[in-house]
Amino acid sequence: MLPRFWWSPLLCVGLLACNPQEQDKQPLPDPAVAQASDGDHMVSINVTDVPRPAPVAVPAKDRDWPEVALENDRVWISCDTDYAGENGDGAALETLERQAMETALAPCKERGLLRVRYAGKINPTFAALMARLAIVAESMGIDRRILDLDSSGGQVEAAIVAGDSIGESGWTIWVREGSICHSACVFVLAAGDNRLIAGKVGIHRMMRISSTATSRAELNKELHEVYDNVKDYLQRNGVAVGVADLMMTVPNRSVRLLSAEELKQFGLDGTNAVQDDLERIKQMRKCGDDFVRRKDAFLIAFDRDCKAEGADLDAVNTCGQALKQRFGFPDETCPDESPLSEIDTALLALPSSPVQAAATAQVPGPAAVH
């Protein structure tokens, strides 16, 4: 159910947050807090303007496909994980019209891998995009899906609608180096089955645009109902509700950047805890106890050895791919359930790069897992 109230965090946290490349060139003086400078920090949205995304399980041919404009949002479609390579972000998606989306995803069908690069606001258009992508990918049997995200924030309610769609349709979420995920974007990040973060993640207080409050007490009463909805959303995605409490302490004209340690503590980095529990139950039945023990040991080693703060995603993926050999992955019996299976798919029929070959050569042989 959509919340009764509409409110939004900062649409853009200063000029640097609007342009991640400029953020890299001009580091902020305070690494924990970035001050906004543009003053355009909130919008008013009518609840009836927000589309409810279709359930992913319903075939696309049986659904209405109303026109939705992309406006200033940018979307690229790729069938590869190598964003630094020749194909980069992939081909631009110009429209959310059904036939155009089916044509854009068709090249990804053979490999079964889809990477979507999204740079823009978290808004109803984004929610519609994610729901439609899941429907088309499902119809084509594209099971491995990556959302390569760069957003300064937007509408929290749209983020929750999009997040629920993402959570039901199996997405890994990347925030790669040079990208940001601020304010409402954090709720999208929460919904991923797995999250790999090399960019900046930031939070701040949220403001209810339709507020009629004239005192702190009245505003606090209104926000409590809103935050109850937010906390319920975080809990069903395995994220600590403490992140919502921390948001309350940061003025909405600022952004508090979360450290790598805080991202782990809040459950915003790595494997989604709720999804992990669900997968463990399924994998115990399908793949056996030994598979689950090896996967647990790999994920611990991956967090410790590969996800160094400041490492770019290409280096993280290369390290993880090499590390998997120590733990017997990809598993012959359950290859699709093996960790980082979307990277296995991306490397099928591709020659090993010098970087991958060197990384593999440096990884020790199989080790006993207890």
Disulfide bonds with the S-S distance in Angstrom:
Cys12-Cys18 1.83
Cys79-Cys108 2.08
Cys181-Cys185 2.11
Cys287-Cys334 2.10
Cys306-Cys319 2.08
